[in-house]
Amino acid sequence: MTTNSEATNTTAPQFEIQRIFVKDISYEAPNTPHTFVEEWKPEVQLNLETKSNRIQDNVHEVVLSVTATVTSNKKSAFLIEVHQAGIFVISHVPNEQLRQMLGSFCPTILFPYVREVISDIIVRGGFPQLLLAPVNFDALYAQHLQDQSQKTPDDTSAEGTTTTGDGHLH
């Protein structure tokens, strides 16, 4: 016989991180060594994108892609792109809450990892440390939903949330 607490536990929302990993890294510093001898006046352009896909029932992969393009004196200093991924078990949540978790909560978990990877690679490339500012994924997700609601039915753009250095979704 099942008690009420056991029945409640089987339908209670569940969240588990199964694995966090780097899926892809790309780094280019096309103008070195000349970049190192010129005055350092960095300008950073940052792009973020999130994507998710269902691997199995209640198992989802979320990928946070971050691209940082840094120029100095109007010349490319470096470009780095990192795809930080996680596998998450999420069960017993309504679809709307699941979408919000995949589009905001999970990327928030992944961001510190991608931030560390980017900083480490940039320093190893001989450049000053690049520390990415915190990102409000809840606000980006809300903006993404608003943008999606304004699109026409025949607009077939890909799923995902993207932001640029100016903080706007695209």
C-alpha positions in Angstrom: 0.0 0.0 0.0 1.3 3.5 -0.9 1.2 6.2 1.7 0.2 9.8 0.8 3.8 11.0 1.2 5.1 8.4 -1.2 2.4 9.3 -3.8 3.3 13.0 -3.4 7.0 12.3 -3.9 6.5 10.5 -7.2 4.7 13.5 -8.7 6.7 16.2 -7.0 8.8 18.3 -9.4 12.3 16.9 -9.8 15.5 18.6 -11.1 18.9 17.0 -11.3 22.2 17.9 -13.0 23.6 14.8 -14.7 26.6 16.3 -16.4 28.2 19.7 -17.3 30.7 19.7 -20.2 32.3 21.7 -22.9 30.8 20.7 -26.2 32.9 22.9 -28.6 35.6 25.6 -28.3 37.0 27.9 -31.0 39.7 30.5 -30.5 41.5 32.7 -33.0 44.0 35.5 -32.5 44.6 36.5 -36.2 46.8 39.6 -35.6 49.2 38.3 -33.0 52.0 39.1 -32.3 51.3 42.7 -33.6 48.3 43.0 -31.3 50.7 42.6 -28.3 52.9 45.6 -29.3 50.1 48.0 -30.0 48.3 50.1 -27.4 45.5 47.9 -25.9 42.1 49.5 -26.4 39.7 46.6 -26.3 36.2 46.7 -27.6 34.1 43.6 -26.8 31.1 42.3 -28.7 29.3 39.5 -26.9 26.7 37.1 -28.3 24.8 34.6 -26.3 22.5 31.8 -27.5 20.7 29.0 -25.7 19.4 25.8 -27.3 17.8 22.7 -25.8 16.8 19.3 -26.9 15.1 16.4 -25.3 17.5 13.4 -25.2 15.0 11.0 -23.5 11.8 11.4 -21.5 12.6 13.9 -18.8 16.3 14.2 -19.9 17.3 17.4 -21.7 20.5 18.8 -23.1 20.9 22.6 -22.8 23.7 24.3 -24.7 24.8 27.9 -23.9 26.9 29.3 -26.7 28.9 32.4 -26.0 30.9 34.2 -28.7 33.2 37.1 -27.7 34.8 39.2 -30.4 37.4 41.6 -29.2 39.0 44.3 -31.3 41.7 46.8 -30.4 42.4 49.9 -32.5 39.8 48.7 -35.0 41.7 45.4 -35.6 40.6 42.0 -34.6 42.5 40.9 -31.4 40.7 37.6 -30.8 37.5 35.7 -31.3 36.4 33.0 -28.9 33.3 30.8 -29.1 32.4 28.3 -26.4 29.5 25.9 -26.3 29.0 24.9 -22.7 26.4 22.1 -22.3 24.6 20.4 -19.5 22.4 17.3 -19.3 19.5 17.9 -16.9 16.8 15.6 -15.6 13.5 17.5 -15.2 10.3 15.8 -14.4 6.8 16.5 -13.1 6.7 20.1 -14.2 4.1 21.8 -16.4 5.3 22.5 -20.0 5.5 26.3 -19.5 7.6 25.8 -16.4 9.8 23.3 -18.3 10.4 25.8 -21.1 11.3 28.5 -18.6 13.7 26.1 -16.8 15.4 25.1 -20.2 15.5 28.7 -21.4 16.6 30.5 -18.2 17.3 28.3 -15.2 19.7 25.8 -16.9 21.6 28.6 -18.8 22.1 30.4 -15.4 23.7 27.2 -14.1 25.9 26.9 -17.1 27.1 30.5 -17.3 29.8 30.4 -14.5 31.4 27.4 -16.3 31.5 29.1 -19.7 32.8 32.3 -18.1 35.7 30.4 -16.5 36.5 28.6 -19.8 36.6 31.8 -21.7 38.7 33.6 -19.1 41.2 30.7 -19.0 41.6 30.5 -22.8 42.1 34.2 -23.2 44.8 34.4 -20.5 46.5 31.3 -22.1 46.4 33.2 -25.4 48.5 36.0 -23.9 45.7 38.6 -23.4 44.4 40.3 -20.2 41.7 38.3 -18.4 38.2 38.7 -19.8 35.6 38.4 -17.1 32.1 38.3 -18.5 29.5 40.3 -16.5 26.6 38.4 -14.9 23.7 37.8 -17.3 20.0 37.9 -16.3 18.7 34.9 -18.2 15.2 35.4 -16.7 15.0 38.8 -18.4 16.4 37.5 -21.7 13.9 34.6 -21.6 11.0 37.0 -20.9 12.2 39.2 -23.8 12.5 36.1 -26.1 8.8 35.1 -25.3 7.7 38.7 -26.0 9.6 38.6 -29.4 8.1 35.2 -30.2 4.6 36.4 -29.5 5.1 39.3 -32.0 6.3 37.1 -34.9 4.0 36.2 -37.7 2.9 32.5 -38.1 5.1 32.1 -41.3 8.2 33.3 -39.5 10.3 30.1 -39.2 13.3 31.3 -37.3 15.1 28.8 -35.1 14.3 28.3 -31.4 16.7 29.7 -28.9 17.6 32.9 -27.1 20.2 35.2 -28.4 21.6 38.4 -27.1 24.3 40.7 -28.3 26.7 43.0 -26.4 24.1 45.6 -26.3 21.8 43.3 -24.3 19.1 43.0 -26.8 17.6 39.8 -28.1 17.9 38.9 -31.8 
